[in-house]
Amino acid sequence: MPIGIRLTAFAAAGAILAASLAACAGAAGAPAPAASQSRPAASSPSPTPAPSLQQIQLASTPQRVRALGGALADADTMQLLWSRELNTERPMGSITKVMTALVVIDSGDLNREIRIPRSVLAYVTKYQAESGGLHPGDVLTARDLLEAMLLQSACDAAYVLALTYGPGMPAFLAKMNAMAARLGMTHTHFTSPDGLPYPTEYSTYSTPADLLTLGLAAMKLPLFRSVVDQAFFHVARSKGHHHSYWWDNTNDLVGDYPGADGIKDGYTDAAKHCLLFEAVRHGVTLIGVVLGSPVTGPDAADQAATRLLNWGFGLRGRL
């Protein structure tokens, strides 16, 4: 597919997301509980229509990007710099949790206290899922659970948030798919809040084009950005309330790649290594995604993203 393809749904989504999600960012930025690490305050961005993607032709292409699908765009100029299988539907693993976060943030009340149900243990065991180590009976805030889900890629946190904000799993999945429709993500569908492969390995899916839209929506929210650009997050023990928790960021680009400020990695056997990423350098913001990076090692998607970013930043002054 030509690298200069115009993605009108992608651009239109920018205008929709600003109007539909901006109000929630201010509410979500309430002060954090004293037991948690201090967080930057969130402010609501002004809704502004996003311009259409520009069709551009480039003399060079990124080399040795080992991914079945992907895309790279300039988040400020809305230029699509590179793509592969732009509209091909694929599973994306835990990148799914970005949509879960948007639904929760959109719902608000992130200081609400949530008691961790005992069923979370069976959920993690059944799917051999990545866990934030949540203890049944602990009481954590929704904001704390967002930290666990987006940093540690905690499926137990996604499960609890879905049960709480649905309320119930079916209602929450309906909200995820409704949000996708609002953003113009016409080739995306969710059957889990975390990307786990149920009922099948391919029932939750998206495309590089749709995931760029999702990434832009998420990174427009200061609250979301304040979570995903951290290396780790610590919740101190509160006697009679909850245990101590420490969650590391599984997105290794953050802290390793200069300027990387998010957003989410993912993996399943079917999806292989996936990464939705953003980095800022010299005033240029690049956002991209790679899907289906081969299982050559745990950093397969990081390597693909790094090659894309290095190439993209190298274009400065030639666009």
SERO-4910 file (N, C-alpha, C, O; in steps of 0.05 Angstrom, whole numbers):
BEGIN
 pado doro    nc1    nc2    nc3   cac1   cac2   cac3    cc1    cc2    cc3    oc1    oc2    oc3
  Met    A     17    -24      0      0      0      0     18     25      0     37     25     15
  Pro    A     12     45    -16     29     69    -18     32     82      9     13     84     25
  Ile    A     56     92     15     61    104     41     47    130     45     43    139     67
  Gly    A     37    142     23     24    168     26     -6    166     27    -19    186     23
  Ile    A    -17    143     33    -46    139     33    -60    158     52    -50    162     74
  Arg    A    -82    169     44    -98    187     62   -116    170     79   -131    153     69
  Leu    A   -115    175    105   -131    160    124   -152    179    136   -147    191    157
  Thr    A   -174    183    123   -193    203    131   -207    196    158   -212    214    174
  Ala    A   -212    170    163   -224    163    188   -205    169    211   -214    177    233
  Phe    A   -179    166    207   -159    172    227   -160    202    235   -159    209    258
  Ala    A   -162    219    214   -163    248    220   -189    256    233   -189    272    252
  Ala    A   -211    245    223   -237    252    234   -239    244    264   -251    257    280
  Ala    A   -226    221    270   -226    212    298   -214    232    316   -222    235    339
  Gly    A   -194    247    307   -181    267    324   -201    288    333   -200    297    356
  Ala    A   -218    296    314   -238    316    322   -259    305    341   -267    319    359
  Ile    A   -267    280    336   -287    268    353   -276    264    381   -290    270    401
  Leu    A   -252    253    383   -241    246    410   -237    271    427   -241    270    451
  Ala    A   -230    294    415   -226    318    431   -252    326    445   -252    334    468
  Ala    A   -274    325    430   -300    333    441   -310    313    461   -322    320    481
  Ser    A   -306    287    455   -319    266    472   -303    259    497   -315    250    516
  Leu    A   -277    265    497   -261    256    520   -249    279    536   -240    274    558
  Ala    A   -249    303    526   -235    325    540   -247    330    567   -232    335    586
  Ala    A   -273    329    570   -286    335    595   -277    316    617   -276    324    640
  Cys    A   -272    291    610   -266    271    630   -238    275    641   -232    267    664
  Ala    A   -220    287    626   -192    290    634   -190    307    660   -175    301    678
  Gly    A   -206    328    661   -205    346    684   -215    331    709   -203    334    730
  Ala    A   -237    316    706   -247    301    729   -228    280    738   -226    274    762
  Ala    A   -214    268    718   -196    246    725   -171    256    739   -157    240    751
  Gly    A   -166    281    738   -141    291    749   -143    299    778   -127    315    787
  Ala    A   -161    288    793   -164    294    821   -139    285    836   -126    267    826
  Pro    A   -133    296    859   -109    289    874   -108    260    880   -128    247    886
  Ala    A    -84    248    880    -80    220    886    -81    215    916    -76    233    931
  Pro    A    -88    190    924    -87    183    952    -59    187    963    -39    183    949
  Ala    A    -57    192    989    -31    197   1001    -13    173   1000     11    176   1000
  Ala    A    -24    149    998     -8    125    999      6    120    972     25    104    971
  Ser    A     -1    134    951     10    130    925     31    151    918     32    172    930
  Gln    A     48    143    899     68    162    889     54    187    878     33    185    867
  Ser    A     67    211    882     54    235    872     53    235    842     71    224    829
  Arg    A     32    246    831     28    246    802     24    274    792     15    291    806
  Pro    A     31    279    766     27    305    755     -3    311    753    -19    292    749
  Ala    A    -11    336    756    -39    343    754    -47    341    725    -32    345    707
  Ala    A    -73    333    721    -83    331    694   -100    355    688   -115    365    705
  Ser    A    -99    364    663   -116    387    655   -129    379    629   -119    363    613
  Ser    A   -152    390    624   -168    383    601   -158    398    576   -157    422    577
  Pro    A   -151    384    555   -143    397    530   -166    411    517   -189    402    519
  Ser    A   -161    433    503   -182    446    488   -189    430    464   -171    422    449
  Pro    A   -215    425    459   -223    410    435   -216    426    410   -225    448    406
  Thr    A   -200    413    393   -193    425    367   -195    404    345   -185    382    349
  Pro    A   -207    411    323   -209    392    301   -181    384    291   -163    401    288
  Ala    A   -177    359    285   -152    350    274   -152    352    244   -171    345    231
  Pro    A   -130    362    232   -128    364    203   -127    336    190   -120    317    203
  Ser    A   -132    336    164   -130    310    149   -101    303    146    -83    320    145
  Leu    A    -96    277    144    -69    267    138    -61    277    110    -77    277     91
  Gln    A    -37    286    107    -26    295     82    -14    271     66     -1    254     78
  Gln    A    -19    271     41     -6    251     24     22    260     18     26    282      6
  Ile    A     42    244     25     69    251     20     84    228      7     77    204     11
  Gln    A    104    234     -8    121    214    -20    150    217     -9    160    240    -10
  Leu    A    162    196      1    188    198     13    208    181     -4    201    160    -14
  Ala    A    232    191     -5    252    177    -21    263    152     -8    273    134    -21
  Ser    A    261    151     19    272    128     33    249    114     48    228    125     52
  Thr    A    255     90     57    237     74     74    253     62     97    277     57     94
  Pro    A    240     57    119    255     44    141    263     16    134    248      1    120
  Gln    A    286      8    144    297    -18    137    295    -38    161    296    -30    184
  Arg    A    292    -63    154    293    -85    174    272    -82    196    277    -88    219
  Val    A    248    -73    188    226    -71    207    211    -98    206    195   -103    188
  Arg    A    216   -115    225    205   -142    225    178   -142    240    177   -148    264
  Ala    A    158   -135    225    130   -135    236    111   -141    213    116   -132    190
  Leu    A     90   -155    218     70   -161    198     55   -137    189     47   -134    166
  Gly    A     50   -119    208     35    -95    203     46    -72    220     58    -77    241
  Gly    A     41    -47    211     50    -25    227     45      1    213     36      2    190
  Ala    A     51     23    227     49     50    216     65     69    233     70     64    256
  Leu    A     73     91    220     86    113    234     76    139    224     74    143    199
  Ala    A     69    158    242     58    183    234     69    206    250     78    201    273
  Asp    A     69    230    239     76    254    254     51    263    268     31    270    255
  Ala    A     51    262    294     26    268    309     18    297    308     -5    303    313
  Asp    A     36    314    300     29    343    299     20    351    272      1    367    269
  Thr    A     33    342    251     26    350    223      6    331    211     -6    336    190
  Met    A      1    307    224    -17    287    214     -8    276    187    -24    268    170
  Gln    A     18    274    183     30    261    160     35    232    166     48    225    185
  Leu    A     25    215    149     31    186    151     57    181    137     59    184    112
  Leu    A     77    173    152    104    171    141    109    143    129    124    140    110
  Trp    A     97    123    142    103     95    133     80     78    142     68     83    163
  Ser    A     74     57    126     54     38    135     59     11    122     71      9    101
  Arg    A     49    -10    135     49    -37    124     23    -51    133     17    -52    157
  Glu    A      8    -61    113    -18    -74    120    -34    -56    138    -44    -64    159
  Leu    A    -38    -31    129    -50    -10    145    -78    -17    156    -84    -10    178
  Asn    A    -93    -30    139   -121    -36    147   -127    -66    150   -149    -75    149
  Thr    A   -106    -81    155   -109   -110    159   -114   -115    189    -99   -106    206
  Glu    A   -135   -130    195   -143   -135    222   -126   -157    234   -122   -178    223
  Arg    A   -115   -152    258    -98   -171    272   -103   -169    303   -111   -148    312
  Pro    A    -98   -190    317    -98   -188    347    -76   -170    356    -55   -168    343
  Met    A    -79   -156    378    -58   -137    388    -51   -141    417    -38   -123    429
  Gly    A    -61   -163    429    -53   -168    457    -61   -146    476    -83   -135    474
  Ser    A    -43   -138    493    -49   -120    515    -51    -91    506    -57    -73    523
  Ile    A    -46    -84    481    -53    -57    471    -82    -52    476    -91    -29    479
  Thr    A    -98    -73    478   -127    -71    484   -131    -54    509   -152    -41    511
  Lys    A   -113    -56    528   -116    -42    554   -117    -12    551   -127      2    569
  Val    A   -107     -1    529   -109     28    524   -139     35    521   -147     56    532
  Met    A   -154     19    507   -183     25    504   -197     22    531   -215     37    538
  Thr    A   -189      2    546   -201     -2    573   -196     23    590   -214     33    604
  Ala    A   -172     34    588   -165     58    603   -182     82    594   -192     98    610
  Leu    A   -186     85    567   -203    107    557   -231    105    568   -243    125    575
  Val    A   -243     81    568   -270     78    578   -272     85    608   -291     99    616
  Val    A   -252     77    623   -252     83    652   -249    113    656   -264    124    672
  Ile    A   -230    125    643   -225    154    646   -250    169    637   -257    189    650
  Asp    A   -262    161    616   -286    174    606   -309    172    626   -325    190    628
  Ser    A   -310    150    641   -330    146    662   -326    164    686   -345    171    700
  Gly    A   -300    170    692   -294    188    714   -294    174    741   -294    149    743
  Asp    A   -294    190    763   -295    180    790   -271    161    796   -275    139    806
  Leu    A   -247    170    789   -223    153    791   -213    151    820   -195    135    826
  Asn    A   -225    167    838   -217    164    866   -236    144    881   -233    139    905
  Arg    A   -254    132    866   -272    113    879   -256     89    889   -237     80    876
  Glu    A   -264     79    912   -249     56    924   -263     30    915   -287     27    916
  Ile    A   -246     11    907   -256    -14    896   -243    -37    912   -219    -39    915
  Arg    A   -260    -55    922   -251    -78    937   -244   -100    916   -261   -107    900
  Ile    A   -221   -111    918   -212   -132    899   -227   -158    905   -226   -168    927
  Pro    A   -242   -169    885   -258   -193    890   -241   -218    889   -220   -219    877
  Arg    A   -250   -239    903   -235   -264    903   -234   -277    875   -215   -292    869
  Ser    A   -253   -271    859   -254   -283    832   -231   -275    815   -226   -287    794
  Val    A   -216   -254    823   -193   -245    807   -172   -267    805   -158   -269    785
  Leu    A   -169   -283    826   -149   -304    826   -156   -326    806   -138   -335    791
  Ala    A   -181   -333    804   -189   -354    785   -185   -343    756   -178   -358    738
  Tyr    A   -190   -317    752   -187   -305    726   -158   -306    716   -153   -314    694
  Val    A   -140   -299    734   -112   -299    727   -102   -328    721    -87   -333    703
  Thr    A   -111   -346    738   -103   -374    735   -114   -386    710    -99   -400    695
  Lys    A   -139   -382    704   -152   -393    680   -137   -386    655   -134   -403    637
  Tyr    A   -129   -360    652   -117   -351    628    -87   -348    629    -75   -338    610
  Gln    A    -75   -356    652    -46   -353    656    -38   -325    649    -19   -320    634
  Ala    A    -53   -306    660    -51   -278    652    -29   -263    668    -22   -271    690
  Glu    A    -19   -242    656     -1   -224    670    -16   -211    693    -39   -203    690
  Ser    A     -3   -210    716    -17   -202    740     -3   -179    754     22   -178    754
  Gly    A    -19   -162    766     -7   -141    783     -5   -150    812      2   -134    830
  Gly    A    -11   -176    817     -9   -187    844    -30   -176    863    -26   -174    887
  Leu    A    -54   -170    853    -75   -159    870    -84   -179    890    -88   -203    884
  His    A    -88   -169    915    -97   -187    937   -127   -184    941   -136   -162    946
  Pro    A   -142   -206    939   -171   -204    945   -175   -192    973   -162   -199    992
  Gly    A   -194   -174    974   -200   -160    999   -187   -133   1001   -197   -116   1017
  Asp    A   -165   -128    987   -153   -102    987   -171    -81    975   -188    -88    957
  Val    A   -169    -57    984   -185    -35    973   -166    -15    960   -150     -2    974
  Leu    A   -168    -12    934   -152      6    919   -169     26    903   -193     20    899
  Thr    A   -158     48    895   -174     67    879   -173     58    850   -156     43    841
  Ala    A   -193     68    835   -193     62    806   -167     73    793   -156     61    775
  Arg    A   -157     95    803   -133    107    792   -109     88    797    -92     84    779
  Asp    A   -108     76    820    -87     56    826    -88     33    806    -68     23    796
  Leu    A   -113     23    801   -116      1    783   -108      8    755    -99     -9    740
  Leu    A   -113     33    746   -103     42    720    -73     40    719    -62     32    698
  Glu    A    -60     48    740    -30     47    741    -21     18    737     -3     12    722
  Ala    A    -33     -1    752    -26    -29    749    -31    -39    721    -14    -54    710
  Met    A    -53    -32    710    -61    -43    683    -43    -32    661    -34    -47    644
  Leu    A    -37     -6    662    -22      6    640      8      2    643     22      1    623
  Leu    A     18      0    667     47     -3    671     55    -33    672     70    -42    655
  Gln    A     44    -47    691     51    -75    695     36    -93    675     41   -117    673
  Ser    A     17    -82    659      0    -96    641    -16   -117    656    -20   -140    647
  Ala    A    -26   -109    679    -40   -127    697    -68   -133    687    -86   -116    687
  Cys    A    -72   -158    680    -98   -167    671   -118   -169    694   -142   -165    691
  Asp    A   -108   -174    718   -126   -174    741   -138   -146    746   -161   -143    754
  Ala    A   -122   -125    742   -132    -98    745   -152    -91    723   -173    -79    729
  Ala    A   -147   -100    698   -167    -96    677   -193   -110    683   -214    -98    678
  Tyr    A   -191   -134    693   -215   -149    701   -232   -135    722   -256   -133    719
  Val    A   -218   -125    743   -233   -111    764   -245    -85    754   -268    -78    761
  Leu    A   -230    -70    738   -241    -45    727   -265    -51    709   -285    -36    710
  Ala    A   -264    -72    693   -287    -79    676   -311    -86    693   -334    -77    687
  Leu    A   -308   -102    713   -330   -109    730   -343    -85    744   -367    -83    747
  Thr    A   -325    -66    751   -335    -43    766   -348    -22    748   -369    -11    754
  Tyr    A   -336    -17    725   -346      4    708   -365     -5    686   -376     12    671
  Gly    A   -370    -31    684   -391    -40    666   -418    -29    673   -430    -14    657
  Pro    A   -429    -35    696   -418    -56    714   -422    -84    702   -443    -89    690
  Gly    A   -402   -101    705   -403   -127    694   -388   -128    668   -387   -108    654
  Met    A   -378   -151    661   -361   -154    637   -376   -148    611   -366   -133    594
  Pro    A   -400   -160    606   -414   -154    581   -419   -124    576   -416   -114    554
  Ala    A   -428   -110    597   -433    -81    594   -408    -66    589   -408    -47    573
  Phe    A   -386    -74    601   -361    -60    597   -351    -64    568   -341    -45    555
  Leu    A   -353    -89    558   -344    -94    531   -361    -78    511   -351    -68    491
  Ala    A   -387    -75    517   -404    -58    500   -394    -29    500   -395    -16    479
  Lys    A   -385    -20    522   -374      8    524   -348     10    508   -344     31    495
  Met    A   -332    -10    509   -307    -10    494   -313     -8    464   -301      8    449
  Asn    A   -331    -24    454   -338    -24    426   -352      1    418   -349     10    395
  Ala    A   -368     12    436   -381     38    430   -361     60    428   -363     78    411
  Met    A   -340     60    445   -320     80    444   -304     78    418   -297     98    405
  Ala    A   -298     53    410   -285     49    384   -301     61    361   -289     73    343
  Ala    A   -327     57    362   -344     68    341   -343     99    341   -343    111    320
  Arg    A   -344    110    365   -343    140    368   -317    151    356   -317    173    345
  Leu    A   -295    136    359   -270    146    349   -265    139    319   -245    147    308
  Gly    A   -284    126    307   -281    119    279   -264     94    274   -254     91    252
  Met    A   -261     78    294   -244     53    291   -262     31    280   -271     14    295
  Thr    A   -266     32    254   -286     14    241   -276    -14    237   -292    -32    229
  His    A   -250    -19    241   -239    -46    238   -228    -57    264   -208    -70    265
  Thr    A   -242    -51    286   -234    -59    313   -257    -72    327   -280    -62    325
  His    A   -251    -93    343   -272   -105    359   -259   -117    384   -237   -127    384
  Phe    A   -274   -114    407   -263   -123    433   -281   -145    445   -306   -141    446
  Thr    A   -269   -167    453   -284   -187    468   -271   -192    496   -280   -210    510
  Ser    A   -251   -176    503   -239   -178    529   -229   -150    536   -223   -134    518
  Pro    A   -226   -143    562   -216   -117    569   -185   -115    570   -174    -94    577
  Asp    A   -172   -137    564   -143   -139    568   -127   -151    545   -103   -151    545
  Gly    A   -142   -160    524   -128   -173    501   -123   -202    504   -112   -215    486
  Leu    A   -132   -214    527   -129   -243    530   -145   -257    508   -166   -247    500
  Pro    A   -136   -280    498   -148   -293    475   -173   -309    481   -174   -333    480
  Tyr    A   -195   -295    488   -220   -308    492   -242   -292    480   -241   -267    481
  Pro    A   -263   -304    468   -266   -333    466   -247   -346    446   -244   -371    446
  Thr    A   -235   -331    428   -214   -342    410   -190   -324    409   -191   -302    420
  Glu    A   -169   -333    397   -144   -316    395   -147   -292    377   -131   -274    378
  Tyr    A   -168   -293    360   -171   -272    340   -197   -255    344   -203   -239    327
  Ser    A   -212   -260    365   -237   -246    369   -234   -217    378   -252   -201    373
  Thr    A   -212   -210    390   -205   -182    395   -184   -174    375   -162   -186    374
  Tyr    A   -190   -153    359   -172   -147    337   -173   -117    331   -192   -103    339
  Ser    A   -153   -108    316   -153    -80    307   -134    -79    283   -124   -100    273
  Thr    A   -129    -55    273   -111    -50    250    -91    -29    258    -95    -14    277
  Pro    A    -68    -27    243    -50     -5    249    -64     22    247    -58     40    263
  Ala    A    -81     26    227    -95     52    224   -112     58    249   -110     80    260
  Asp    A   -128     39    257   -145     43    281   -129     47    306   -136     63    323
  Leu    A   -106     34    309    -90     36    333    -76     63    334    -70     73    356
  Leu    A    -70     75    311    -59    102    311    -81    121    322    -75    139    339
  Thr    A   -106    117    314   -128    133    324   -130    129    354   -134    149    368
  Leu    A   -129    105    364   -131    100    392   -108    113    407   -112    125    428
  Gly    A    -84    111    397    -61    123    410    -63    153    412    -57    165    432
  Leu    A    -72    166    390    -76    194    390    -97    203    411    -93    222    425
  Ala    A   -118    187    413   -139    193    432   -128    192    461   -133    209    477
  Ala    A   -113    171    466   -103    167    493    -82    188    501    -83    199    523
  Met    A    -64    194    482    -42    212    489    -51    241    490    -35    258    498
  Lys    A    -76    247    481    -86    274    484    -95    279    513   -100    302    521
  Leu    A    -97    258    529   -107    261    557    -83    263    576    -68    244    579
  Pro    A    -79    286    589    -57    288    608    -56    267    629    -34    257    636
  Leu    A    -79    258    639    -80    237    659    -67    211    648    -50    199    661
  Phe    A    -75    204    624    -64    179    612    -34    182    608    -19    164    615
  Arg    A    -26    205    597      3    209    592     19    208    618     41    197    618
  Ser    A      8    218    640     22    218    665     27    190    676     45    186    692
  Val    A     11    171    667     15    143    675     35    129    658     54    118    668
  Val    A     32    130    631     48    113    614     76    122    609     92    107    598
  Asp    A     84    146    618    112    154    615    128    150    640    151    160    641
  Gln    A    118    134    659    132    128    684    147    102    680    138     84    666
  Ala    A    170    100    693    185     75    694    172     55    713    174     30    709
  Phe    A    160     65    734    148     47    754    128     63    771    126     88    768
  Phe    A    113     49    787     94     62    805     92     46    831     91     21    830
  His    A     92     60    853     91     46    880     67     56    896     62     79    898
  Val    A     53     36    907     32     42    926     41     31    953     45      7    957
  Ala    A     44     50    972     54     42    998     32     27   1013      8     31   1009
  Arg    A     40      9   1031     21     -7   1046      5     11   1064     15     30   1076
  Ser    A    -21      5   1066    -39     19   1084    -52     -2   1101    -69    -17   1092
  Lys    A    -45     -2   1127    -54    -23   1145    -85    -24   1146    -98     -3   1151
  Gly    A    -96    -48   1142   -124    -51   1143   -138    -42   1118   -163    -43   1115
  His    A   -122    -33   1098   -134    -23   1073   -124    -39   1049   -139    -50   1033
  His    A    -97    -39   1046    -86    -54   1023    -56    -60   1028    -43    -47   1044
  His    A    -46    -79   1013    -18    -86   1014     -2    -65    999    -12    -47    987
  Ser    A     25    -68   1000     43    -52    984     45    -64    956     45    -88    953
  Tyr    A     46    -46    936     48    -56    909     70    -40    895     75    -16    900
  Trp    A     84    -53    876    104    -41    860    100    -51    831    102    -75    826
  Trp    A     95    -33    813     89    -40    785    109    -27    766    111     -3    765
  Asp    A    124    -43    751    143    -34    732    130    -30    705    110    -44    698
  Asn    A    140    -12    689    130     -8    662    141    -30    643    165    -32    640
  Thr    A    123    -45    631    132    -67    613    139    -56    585    149    -71    569
  Asn    A    133    -31    580    142    -18    555    170     -9    558    175     13    569
  Asp    A    189    -24    548    217    -19    553    228      5    538    250     15    544
  Leu    A    213     15    518    222     39    505    224     63    524    241     80    522
  Val    A    205     64    543    205     85    563    229     81    581    231     61    595
  Gly    A    247    100    581    271     98    597    295     89    580    318     95    588
  Asp    A    290     75    558    312     65    541    315     81    516    338     86    507
  Tyr    A    293     90    504    295    105    479    291    135    485    271    142    497
  Pro    A    310    152    478    308    180    485    283    193    473    277    191    449
  Gly    A    267    205    491    243    218    483    218    201    483    196    212    480
  Ala    A    220    175    488    197    158    489    180    165    513    190    166    535
  Asp    A    154    168    509    136    176    531    111    159    532     91    167    543
  Gly    A    111    135    521     89    116    521     89    100    496    108    104    480
  Ile    A     69     81    490     46     80    507     39     52    518     34     49    542
  Lys    A     39     31    501     31      4    511     41    -18    493     39    -16    468
  Asp    A     52    -39    505     61    -63    491     40    -85    493     20    -82    508
  Gly    A     43   -107    479     24   -129    480     37   -154    468     55   -153    452
  Tyr    A     26   -177    477     36   -203    467     15   -224    473      4   -226    495
  Thr    A      9   -241    453     -3   -267    456     10   -285    435     24   -275    418
  Asp    A      5   -310    437     16   -329    417      7   -321    389     23   -323    370
  Ala    A    -18   -313    386    -28   -306    360    -19   -278    351    -12   -273    328
  Ala    A    -19   -259    370    -12   -231    363     18   -228    359     26   -209    346
  Lys    A     34   -245    372     63   -241    374     68   -215    388     52   -205    402
  His    A     92   -204    383    100   -179    398     88   -155    384     91   -151    360
  Cys    A     75   -138    400     61   -114    389     69    -90    407     76    -93    430
  Leu    A     69    -67    395     76    -43    410     63    -18    397     67    -13    373
  Leu    A     48     -4    413     38     23    406     56     43    421     58     41    445
  Phe    A     68     61    406     90     77    418     89    106    409     77    113    388
  Glu    A    101    123    425    104    152    419    130    161    429    139    153    451
  Ala    A    143    180    415    168    192    424    169    221    414    158    227    393
  Val    A    182    238    429    185    266    422    214    274    421    230    267    440
  Arg    A    222    287    400    250    295    397    251    321    381    240    322    359
  His    A    266    341    391    269    367    376    243    378    368    240    390    346
  Gly    A    223    376    385    197    387    379    180    371    359    158    380    352
  Val    A    189    348    351    174    330    333    163    307    349    177    294    364
  Thr    A    137    302    346    124    279    360    116    258    339    100    263    321
  Leu    A    127    235    342    121    212    325    105    191    341    112    185    363
  Ile    A     84    181    328     68    160    340     67    137    321     64    141    297
  Gly    A     69    113    331     69     90    313     60     64    326     54     64    350
  Val    A     58     44    310     50     18    320     63     -4    303     66     -1    279
  Val    A     70    -26    316     79    -50    302     63    -73    313     60    -76    337
  Leu    A     53    -90    295     38   -114    302     51   -138    290     61   -138    268
  Gly    A     51   -160    305     61   -186    294     91   -186    291    100   -198    271
  Ser    A    106   -174    308    135   -177    307    143   -205    314    132   -216    334
  Pro    A    160   -218    299    166   -246    304    178   -251    331    190   -234    344
  Val    A    174   -275    341    183   -282    368    212   -289    368    220   -312    370
  Thr    A    229   -269    364    258   -272    365    269   -266    392    293   -271    398
  Gly    A    253   -254    409    261   -247    436    241   -227    447    224   -217    433
  Pro    A    242   -222    473    222   -204    486    223   -175    476    204   -160    480
  Asp    A    245   -168    463    247   -140    453    243   -137    423    251   -118    411
  Ala    A    229   -157    411    226   -157    382    210   -132    373    218   -119    354
  Ala    A    189   -125    387    173   -102    379    189    -76    385    186    -57    370
  Asp    A    204    -76    407    220    -53    413    240    -47    391    245    -24    383
  Gln    A    252    -68    380    272    -65    358    259    -53    334    270    -35    321
  Ala    A    235    -63    327    221    -53    304    213    -23    308    216     -7    290
  Ala    A    203    -17    332    195     11    337    219     29    337    218     52    327
  Thr    A    242     20    348    266     36    348    275     43    320    283     65    314
  Arg    A    274     23    302    283     28    274    264     48    261    273     65    245
  Leu    A    238     45    266    219     64    255    224     93    266    224    112    250
  Leu    A    228     95    292    232    121    303    258    134    294    259    158    287
  Asn    A    279    118    293    305    129    283    302    139    255    312    161    248
  Trp    A    288    124    238    284    132    210    266    157    209    272    176    195
  Gly    A    245    157    225    226    179    224    239    205    234    235    226    221
  Phe    A    254    204    256    267    229    265    289    238    246    296    261    245
  Gly    A    300    219    231    320    226    211    309    241    187    325    252    171
  Leu    A    283    241    185    270    256    162    268    285    168    259    300    150
  Arg    A    274    294    192    270    322    199    283    341    179    307    337    171
  Gly    A    268    360    170    278    379    150    274    371    121    279    386    103
  Arg    A    263    346    118    259    336     91    229    331     85    223    321     63
  Leu    A    212    339    103    183    335     99    170    360     89    146    361     85
***
